[in-house]
Structure formats: C-alpha cells, structure tokens
Amino acid sequence: MGTAPILDADNQQSFAETAMRLGGKSEEEARRLGAVDKADEQVESLFEQRYRTAHSPVHRAVWDASLPLDQFAAPPLSAGEPCDAAMQRSLEVVRRRRDAGTVYGENGKLDPGLLAELGQAGYWGMLIDPKFGGQGASFARFTNFLTRMATIDPMVAGLASVHGCIGAVDPVRAFGTPEQQARFLPRLASGEALSGFALTEPCAGSDLTALRTTATLVGDHYEVTGEKLFITNVIPGRTIGLVVLLEGKPAVLIADLPPEENEQFRIKSYGLYALRHAHNNGLLFNRFRVPRENLLTPPLGDGLTIAYHGLNLGRLALCAGAAGTMRVMLANLLPWAAFRRTYGQAINTRELVKRRIARLAGLIAGSDALVAWGSWLIDQHYRGELECIIAKIFGSEAMKEAAIELFMKTHGGRSFLKGHLFGDNVYDFLAPCIYEGEGEILGLAFFKSLVKEHGKAFFEPIGKALQQQGIRTFNPLNPSHAWKLRRELMAYSRWMMGQKLGRRPRVDLAGLDPRLAEHVAFAQSQFDRFPVELSSTMRKHQLKLPDRQCRMAELSQRVQDAVVILVTALWAHGKKNEVATLSADMLCQDLRRKLTGQRPEDRHFRDAGKLAEVILSGGFDELTGIPVGDILMPYENR
C-alpha cells in the first residue's frame, strides 16, 4: 500500500530503487506494489476525467476548497421502470418457494428448479442490456431490489451479485467485443450460463500479484494450468471469468466449464461454514482448453484491470444484502423481546434492549444511505472506488455487530439452538467482513487512493529532487538540503499555509431538520481538519509510510466515519419521515462520539428509547412481510 512517490511507467525501476534505499523495501516487493499501482491507474483511465477518483465526492470533500454537498445525496428512485416487472416476478418466485419450503434441495443448496424459475422471471439478466435479453436495470434500482430480495432469502440475493457484479456478466459487458457480448450475454441473461469469477488462489488473495495459474496459446486455444480457491457459484457446467497469467501478465478468459469433471478440469471440494446454500469450490486445471476468441482485451491494462472493475459493484451489492439481512434480524428480535420477561416485565420495556433496537435501526439506515448514494454515483458513471469501499466496510461491520452485539446477546442461549436464525446463519453474518476484500486491508487501499494525488503533486517532486541531488536522508534543518530543494519545498509550504490560514465556506441546506443539520455541520468540520492531518502523516513517515499500517488504518477509518455521517444525514433529509430521521440521528450520534471520544449524554438514551418505541409500535414499515421464525423452547409466561 505504497504512498511514497508514485512514478510513471518509465520511472518504475527508479521508484523501486528509491523504495529499497529509503524505505527498506526489497526489489520484489517494490515491483509488485508498482504493478498494483499500474493496474489502478489503468482502471482510472477507463473513466472520463471528471468521474475519476480525484474528482469523486469523497476526494473533493477532503481536498477541495469547498465541500460538494450536492454530491452526497442521491435523488429518489423513479416511480417505475421496465425492469420492475421482472423484479416483482422474481420476488414472488422466491417468496412462494420459501413458503413451500422448496428454496433448497436435498443437498442444502439452492434448488436447481428455483434457479431455472428465476431465469424465466428475468432475474439473472437484471444488469444486462435488453438487446441481449436482459432487463437493463440501473444499478441503483438493482441494489434496492437486492435489499428486498435479501429479506426473503439472502443467498438468492447474494447469487445475483456473484453472477451480475463479480461473475462473468460485468467483464463481458464492460470489456467484451461485440462478438463476445452477442455470444455470451444472452446465455448469461437467461440463466442458461450461471457464472462466477475465478480469481483467488492459494497464494493470491489480497495480493493479486501472486497469481500462478498460467495460460499458454496452443493453436486456436489456450491451455490453462493451475488452481483456484474459494470460488462461489462454480460447479461443472457453469461459466466463469478466469484470471490467468498469459505471457507473464494477468489476463481474463471467459471459460465454459465442462458438464463433468475430466483430466483437464476437476473440482476441489472442502468444508466451508459460510455460503452453505451455494456452491463454493476450488478448481484444478491441467492444460484445460479455452478457445482463443474467449480472451477479453481491455482497451488499457490487463486482467487486473478487469478484476478491479467489477469489485466496486460487488461491494455495493454486499452492503445492500446486509441492509436486507439486518431487517430480518430486527423483525425477529421484536417478537422475542415482547415474549421474554424478566422480573415480571417484557424485556422490550428495558432501556438496554431499547438501545439495541435503536442501534440496529441506525445501522440499517446507514447501510441504506450508502447503497443509495454509491449506486447513484455508479449510474452517473463515477468510478466510485472510495465510496464503494466505505459501503462495503460499513455494511459488513454493521451486520457483524448486529448479529453478535444486538441479535445474539438479546436472544441469549437460544441463539445457539439449531433452527435459530443466528445459530444457523452466524458464518454468513460474519463472512462479508472478508468478501470483496478484508475490511482493514480495504481501509489501507482507501487511504492510498485518497492521498495519491496529493502525494503526486507535492511529495513526488521532492522525492525526485532528492534522487537528482544525491541526498540519501533529507534533513530540513540542513541549509544545503533546504536550498537544493527550495522550489519543491516552497510549493508545499504555500499549500500548507493556505490550509492553515484559509477557511472553507459552510454549505447550508434549506429545510434541514435541526437534528440532521447538527450532524452535517459536524461532518464539515471534520473534513476541514483532514487535509493537514493526512499531509502531515505523509510528511512525517515519508517512504516508511507503507509500514505504518495502523496509522493509515486509523486515519482512513475516521475519514470513512465522517462520510457515513454526512451521507446518512442527507439521506434521512431526502426521506422526509420521522423514522428515517430518528434512525439516522441515532447512528450519527454514535459515530460522532466515536470520533470525539465523548461519553453519551442522557439525551442520547432518551432518543434511543423514543426510536425503539416507534419501532415497537409498528412504525418501521419496511419490516412488513418479513418472515419471523418461531420462538424456540418457549415457556409459559407467568
């Protein structure tokens, strides 16, 4: 996660030498970090300048002279779109099968008949253009739909993301030739070809430069040899995006797996607690043949460019699924809290339980807000790197907290009974912390993307000057050093002086509820502080910064929390209903205390109680229709 001077391709070797000499990195590590930087730049180049990370809402909020408040609030979804009919059919299919107990087959996996029914309903083609048989849904509409589907069955919702966001659909849509699109997309839209994405290997997880699976061109086909691990939605007969090393560089092939295992292709099965209702397997290839015409060729970059492109969609879809799953938790917490009595009173009258109910509502509000905002930005053609990382980290951590701290602890020992929502699904509640990138590692990637342009503007020129002047260790108190770097240091000094003397204009939003306005103002005050703190951290650690992972992670999380406060408050303003305002206010209060270290006041507990009372009285309409499980081992209340 280098934040040291990032040089262009022509200067790649000098960057590696600088990293070795000043940062203590080996040539191999510097080379790999450079490959990741290059892949990131290539993804950036696929987007128009105004939609790249440097012009994204989060980047501008931190570094620009004013905060672009209008870019942090998504407009409401339109009243109706052609894709809505297929969405409604799909919901009805899964709801009917859930009620009949036929969502899963005898092996505990999603029933093949259900998958076929969903194909007929149009489920698998939601993100595919109608000219290829798809529904052409906007991404904002798609993620909103995923949240609804997750309240019926989270695994069905998850497979739509695997297939449409990180499976073969996005690579073919974004990088396929017209011929490849015409050949693959109709089958992917109908569900005839359900798909996954084979990227992870035993040695290649967060470090995608450690790929070992190779492809060799032999006549009119490629021969693939290697192993993939933890690949969701793959069994014989499925279609995959297959990441390989081709002539030493990452590449992506669209591969149709044969209907049965053979000498060239085998499934590697293992026990996996999470995703038990889906197929998750390893893949072993031994000179496995893929037609030459199945190679995807992005206009710039290589296979890592393709892999990185779809991850942002998957991160938002993950948060959308978490929002739906947490609704199910809340719906199932309320009956138990009404049934369970202590000292003659139902526990839903207890302040502690009310606080948990309110906290869960706040986590749902934050997830909904981030999904609506991030998806809208994707539809506006932003890359969304920073925004999607925030959604993924928040959604996965929120679901983990909801499951362990709120749902499990309220249900007590019954949580561990077979048949209980928590006991049967705990691994699926926790696994999203790892999916689409482990949270803290993603936080480092967020930090790197956030500071990269600032580093290129001020620290890269200093680094180059140090090399040119032959200065091994820069000492700002050495007059000779200061004189030799006077031009570069002067530019940075002017920027820093402008930050310390300048004042950002406050942006006010007409008609904002006072409770929400307080949070928006707080977020703006945080953004005022971030530029100097981020830059000072870079200046302090210089080329050693990649090794200061804990400092980067801590700073990254604070920026993320400020973004969540701002987005959630503005989302609630757009909703214009009391439950949304109360829920957003609850989350924002919690995040503000996290950032300031203040202790909660009595007002906070009263606010929590007020929100809980509204929910307990049926005021949270989005819980309507969510299935509620039986209370296990009930006893007679006296």
KAPE-V645433 format. One record per backbone hydrogen bond with DSSP energy under -1.0 kcal/mol. CO is the residue of the C=O (numbers start at 0). NH is the residue of the N-H. E is the energy in kcal/mol with one decimal. If there is no record, write none. Layout:
co->CO nh->NH e->E
co->CO nh->NH e->E
This chain:
co->7 nh->10 e->-1.5
co->8 nh->11 e->-1.5
co->10 nh->14 e->-2.1
co->11 nh->15 e->-2.1
co->12 nh->16 e->-2.5
co->13 nh->17 e->-2.5
co->14 nh->18 e->-2.7
co->15 nh->19 e->-2.5
co->16 nh->20 e->-2.5
co->17 nh->21 e->-3.1
co->18 nh->22 e->-1.4
co->18 nh->24 e->-1.8
co->25 nh->29 e->-2.4
co->26 nh->30 e->-2.3
co->27 nh->31 e->-2.2
co->28 nh->32 e->-2.7
co->29 nh->33 e->-2.2
co->30 nh->34 e->-1.7
co->31 nh->35 e->-2.0
co->32 nh->36 e->-2.5
co->33 nh->37 e->-2.4
co->34 nh->38 e->-2.3
co->35 nh->39 e->-2.3
co->36 nh->40 e->-2.3
co->37 nh->41 e->-2.2
co->38 nh->42 e->-2.1
co->39 nh->43 e->-2.3
co->40 nh->44 e->-2.0
co->42 nh->45 e->-1.5
co->43 nh->46 e->-2.0
co->47 nh->50 e->-2.0
co->48 nh->51 e->-1.5
co->50 nh->382 e->-2.4
co->51 nh->54 e->-1.9
co->52 nh->55 e->-1.7
co->55 nh->59 e->-2.6
co->56 nh->60 e->-2.4
co->57 nh->61 e->-1.6
co->58 nh->62 e->-2.5
co->59 nh->63 e->-2.1
co->66 nh->68 e->-2.0
co->67 nh->70 e->-2.2
co->68 nh->71 e->-1.8
co->80 nh->83 e->-1.9
co->82 nh->86 e->-1.9
co->83 nh->87 e->-2.7
co->84 nh->88 e->-2.4
co->85 nh->89 e->-2.3
co->86 nh->90 e->-2.4
co->87 nh->91 e->-2.2
co->88 nh->92 e->-2.2
co->89 nh->93 e->-2.2
co->90 nh->94 e->-2.5
co->91 nh->95 e->-2.5
co->92 nh->96 e->-2.2
co->93 nh->97 e->-2.5
co->94 nh->98 e->-2.3
co->95 nh->99 e->-1.6
co->96 nh->101 e->-2.7
co->102 nh->110 e->-2.7
co->104 nh->107 e->-1.9
co->108 nh->104 e->-3.1
co->110 nh->114 e->-1.9
co->111 nh->115 e->-2.1
co->112 nh->116 e->-2.4
co->113 nh->117 e->-2.6
co->114 nh->118 e->-1.6
co->115 nh->119 e->-2.0
co->116 nh->120 e->-1.7
co->117 nh->122 e->-2.7
co->122 nh->125 e->-1.0
co->124 nh->127 e->-1.5
co->124 nh->134 e->-3.0
co->125 nh->136 e->-3.1
co->127 nh->135 e->-2.0
co->128 nh->131 e->-2.2
co->128 nh->133 e->-1.8
co->129 nh->132 e->-2.1
co->137 nh->141 e->-2.2
co->138 nh->142 e->-2.6
co->139 nh->143 e->-1.7
co->140 nh->144 e->-2.0
co->141 nh->145 e->-2.2
co->142 nh->146 e->-1.9
co->143 nh->147 e->-1.5
co->144 nh->148 e->-2.7
co->145 nh->149 e->-2.6
co->148 nh->151 e->-1.4
co->148 nh->152 e->-2.9
co->152 nh->156 e->-1.8
co->153 nh->157 e->-2.6
co->154 nh->158 e->-2.0
co->155 nh->159 e->-1.3
co->156 nh->160 e->-1.3
co->157 nh->161 e->-2.5
co->158 nh->162 e->-2.9
co->159 nh->163 e->-2.5
co->160 nh->164 e->-2.6
co->160 nh->165 e->-1.7
co->162 nh->168 e->-1.4
co->167 nh->171 e->-2.0
co->168 nh->172 e->-2.8
co->169 nh->173 e->-2.8
co->170 nh->174 e->-2.5
co->171 nh->175 e->-1.6
co->176 nh->180 e->-2.9
co->177 nh->181 e->-2.3
co->178 nh->182 e->-1.6
co->179 nh->183 e->-2.6
co->180 nh->184 e->-1.9
co->183 nh->187 e->-2.1
co->184 nh->188 e->-2.8
co->185 nh->189 e->-1.9
co->186 nh->192 e->-2.2
co->193 nh->238 e->-2.6
co->195 nh->240 e->-1.9
co->196 nh->198 e->-1.1
co->197 nh->242 e->-2.3
co->199 nh->228 e->-2.3
co->203 nh->200 e->-2.2
co->205 nh->207 e->-1.2
co->206 nh->209 e->-1.4
co->212 nh->244 e->-2.5
co->213 nh->224 e->-2.3
co->215 nh->222 e->-2.6
co->217 nh->220 e->-1.3
co->219 nh->291 e->-2.3
co->220 nh->217 e->-3.3
co->221 nh->289 e->-2.3
co->222 nh->215 e->-1.9
co->223 nh->287 e->-2.8
co->224 nh->213 e->-2.6
co->225 nh->284 e->-3.1
co->227 nh->282 e->-2.0
co->230 nh->280 e->-2.2
co->234 nh->237 e->-1.9
co->237 nh->256 e->-2.9
co->238 nh->195 e->-1.4
co->239 nh->254 e->-2.8
co->240 nh->197 e->-3.2
co->241 nh->252 e->-2.5
co->243 nh->250 e->-2.6
co->244 nh->214 e->-2.4
co->245 nh->248 e->-1.6
co->248 nh->245 e->-3.6
co->249 nh->302 e->-2.7
co->250 nh->243 e->-2.8
co->251 nh->295 e->-2.5
co->252 nh->241 e->-3.4
co->254 nh->239 e->-2.7
co->257 nh->236 e->-1.0
co->263 nh->285 e->-2.2
co->264 nh->261 e->-2.6
co->265 nh->283 e->-2.9
co->267 nh->281 e->-2.9
co->274 nh->277 e->-1.7
co->276 nh->109 e->-2.4
co->278 nh->232 e->-3.5
co->280 nh->230 e->-2.4
co->281 nh->267 e->-3.0
co->282 nh->227 e->-2.6
co->283 nh->265 e->-2.2
co->284 nh->225 e->-2.1
co->287 nh->223 e->-2.9
co->289 nh->221 e->-3.3
co->290 nh->293 e->-2.0
co->291 nh->294 e->-1.4
co->293 nh->253 e->-2.1
co->301 nh->305 e->-1.4
co->302 nh->306 e->-2.5
co->303 nh->307 e->-2.8
co->304 nh->308 e->-1.5
co->305 nh->309 e->-1.2
co->309 nh->313 e->-1.9
co->310 nh->314 e->-2.1
co->311 nh->315 e->-1.8
co->312 nh->316 e->-2.3
co->313 nh->317 e->-2.1
co->314 nh->318 e->-1.7
co->315 nh->319 e->-2.3
co->316 nh->320 e->-2.4
co->317 nh->321 e->-2.2
co->318 nh->322 e->-2.2
co->319 nh->323 e->-1.6
co->320 nh->324 e->-2.6
co->321 nh->325 e->-2.6
co->322 nh->326 e->-1.1
co->323 nh->327 e->-1.5
co->324 nh->328 e->-2.0
co->325 nh->329 e->-2.4
co->326 nh->330 e->-2.7
co->327 nh->331 e->-1.8
co->328 nh->332 e->-1.5
co->329 nh->333 e->-1.7
co->332 nh->336 e->-2.4
co->333 nh->337 e->-1.6
co->334 nh->338 e->-2.0
co->335 nh->339 e->-3.3
co->336 nh->347 e->-1.6
co->339 nh->346 e->-2.7
co->341 nh->344 e->-1.7
co->344 nh->341 e->-2.9
co->345 nh->348 e->-1.8
co->346 nh->349 e->-1.5
co->349 nh->353 e->-2.3
co->350 nh->354 e->-2.2
co->351 nh->355 e->-1.6
co->352 nh->356 e->-2.3
co->353 nh->357 e->-2.6
co->354 nh->358 e->-2.5
co->355 nh->359 e->-2.4
co->356 nh->360 e->-2.0
co->357 nh->361 e->-2.1
co->358 nh->362 e->-2.2
co->359 nh->363 e->-2.0
co->360 nh->364 e->-2.2
co->361 nh->365 e->-2.4
co->362 nh->366 e->-2.1
co->363 nh->367 e->-2.8
co->364 nh->368 e->-2.6
co->365 nh->369 e->-2.3
co->366 nh->370 e->-2.3
co->367 nh->371 e->-2.5
co->368 nh->372 e->-2.3
co->369 nh->373 e->-2.9
co->370 nh->374 e->-2.5
co->371 nh->375 e->-1.6
co->372 nh->376 e->-2.0
co->373 nh->377 e->-2.0
co->374 nh->378 e->-2.3
co->375 nh->379 e->-1.4
co->376 nh->381 e->-2.4
co->377 nh->380 e->-1.7
co->383 nh->387 e->-2.9
co->384 nh->388 e->-1.7
co->385 nh->389 e->-1.9
co->386 nh->390 e->-1.9
co->387 nh->391 e->-2.4
co->388 nh->392 e->-2.7
co->389 nh->393 e->-2.8
co->390 nh->394 e->-2.7
co->391 nh->395 e->-2.3
co->392 nh->396 e->-2.3
co->393 nh->397 e->-2.8
co->394 nh->398 e->-2.1
co->395 nh->399 e->-1.9
co->396 nh->400 e->-2.4
co->397 nh->401 e->-3.0
co->398 nh->402 e->-2.4
co->399 nh->403 e->-2.5
co->400 nh->404 e->-1.7
co->400 nh->405 e->-1.3
co->401 nh->406 e->-3.2
co->402 nh->407 e->-2.5
co->403 nh->408 e->-1.0
co->406 nh->410 e->-1.9
co->407 nh->411 e->-1.6
co->410 nh->413 e->-1.1
co->411 nh->414 e->-2.0
co->412 nh->415 e->-1.8
co->413 nh->416 e->-1.7
co->416 nh->419 e->-1.9
co->419 nh->423 e->-2.7
co->421 nh->425 e->-1.3
co->424 nh->428 e->-1.7
co->425 nh->429 e->-1.4
co->426 nh->430 e->-2.6
co->429 nh->432 e->-1.9
co->430 nh->433 e->-2.9
co->430 nh->434 e->-1.7
co->432 nh->438 e->-1.6
co->433 nh->436 e->-1.3
co->437 nh->441 e->-2.7
co->438 nh->442 e->-2.0
co->439 nh->443 e->-1.5
co->440 nh->444 e->-1.8
co->441 nh->445 e->-2.6
co->442 nh->446 e->-2.1
co->443 nh->447 e->-2.5
co->444 nh->448 e->-2.5
co->445 nh->449 e->-2.2
co->446 nh->450 e->-2.0
co->447 nh->451 e->-1.2
co->450 nh->454 e->-2.5
co->451 nh->455 e->-2.5
co->452 nh->456 e->-2.0
co->453 nh->457 e->-2.0
co->454 nh->459 e->-3.0
co->458 nh->462 e->-2.6
co->459 nh->463 e->-2.6
co->460 nh->464 e->-2.3
co->461 nh->465 e->-2.3
co->462 nh->466 e->-1.9
co->463 nh->467 e->-2.7
co->464 nh->468 e->-2.5
co->465 nh->470 e->-2.2
co->474 nh->477 e->-2.0
co->477 nh->481 e->-2.4
co->478 nh->482 e->-2.3
co->479 nh->483 e->-2.2
co->480 nh->484 e->-1.6
co->482 nh->485 e->-1.5
co->484 nh->488 e->-2.9
co->485 nh->489 e->-2.2
co->486 nh->490 e->-1.7
co->487 nh->491 e->-1.7
co->488 nh->492 e->-2.5
co->489 nh->493 e->-2.4
co->490 nh->494 e->-1.7
co->491 nh->495 e->-2.6
co->492 nh->496 e->-2.7
co->493 nh->497 e->-2.2
co->494 nh->498 e->-1.9
co->495 nh->499 e->-2.0
co->496 nh->500 e->-2.2
co->497 nh->501 e->-2.1
co->508 nh->511 e->-1.4
co->512 nh->516 e->-3.1
co->513 nh->517 e->-1.8
co->515 nh->519 e->-2.2
co->516 nh->520 e->-2.4
co->517 nh->521 e->-1.7
co->518 nh->522 e->-2.5
co->519 nh->523 e->-2.2
co->520 nh->524 e->-1.9
co->521 nh->525 e->-1.8
co->522 nh->526 e->-2.2
co->523 nh->527 e->-1.6
co->525 nh->529 e->-1.4
co->528 nh->532 e->-1.7
co->529 nh->533 e->-3.1
co->530 nh->534 e->-2.5
co->531 nh->535 e->-2.7
co->532 nh->536 e->-1.9
co->533 nh->537 e->-2.0
co->534 nh->538 e->-2.6
co->535 nh->539 e->-2.5
co->536 nh->540 e->-2.1
co->537 nh->541 e->-2.3
co->540 nh->543 e->-2.6
co->541 nh->544 e->-1.9
co->543 nh->546 e->-1.7
co->544 nh->547 e->-2.0
co->546 nh->548 e->-1.0
co->547 nh->551 e->-2.2
co->548 nh->552 e->-2.8
co->549 nh->553 e->-2.2
co->550 nh->554 e->-2.2
co->551 nh->555 e->-2.7
co->552 nh->556 e->-2.3
co->553 nh->557 e->-1.6
co->554 nh->558 e->-2.0
co->555 nh->559 e->-2.4
co->556 nh->560 e->-2.6
co->557 nh->561 e->-2.0
co->558 nh->562 e->-2.0
co->559 nh->563 e->-2.5
co->560 nh->564 e->-2.2
co->561 nh->565 e->-2.1
co->562 nh->566 e->-3.0
co->563 nh->567 e->-2.6
co->564 nh->568 e->-2.3
co->565 nh->569 e->-2.1
co->566 nh->570 e->-2.3
co->567 nh->571 e->-2.2
co->568 nh->572 e->-1.8
co->569 nh->573 e->-1.8
co->570 nh->574 e->-1.6
co->571 nh->575 e->-1.8
co->576 nh->580 e->-2.1
co->577 nh->581 e->-3.1
co->578 nh->582 e->-2.6
co->579 nh->583 e->-2.7
co->580 nh->584 e->-2.6
co->581 nh->585 e->-2.0
co->582 nh->586 e->-2.1
co->583 nh->587 e->-2.8
co->584 nh->588 e->-2.4
co->585 nh->589 e->-1.9
co->586 nh->590 e->-2.5
co->587 nh->591 e->-2.4
co->588 nh->592 e->-2.0
co->589 nh->593 e->-1.9
co->590 nh->594 e->-1.9
co->591 nh->595 e->-2.2
co->592 nh->596 e->-2.7
co->600 nh->604 e->-1.0
co->601 nh->605 e->-2.2
co->602 nh->606 e->-2.6
co->603 nh->607 e->-2.3
co->604 nh->608 e->-2.3
co->605 nh->609 e->-2.3
co->606 nh->610 e->-2.4
co->607 nh->611 e->-2.6
co->608 nh->612 e->-2.3
co->609 nh->613 e->-1.8
co->610 nh->614 e->-2.1
co->611 nh->615 e->-3.1
co->612 nh->616 e->-1.6
co->613 nh->618 e->-2.6
co->614 nh->617 e->-1.8
co->618 nh->620 e->-1.2
co->619 nh->622 e->-1.8
co->620 nh->623 e->-2.0
co->622 nh->625 e->-1.8
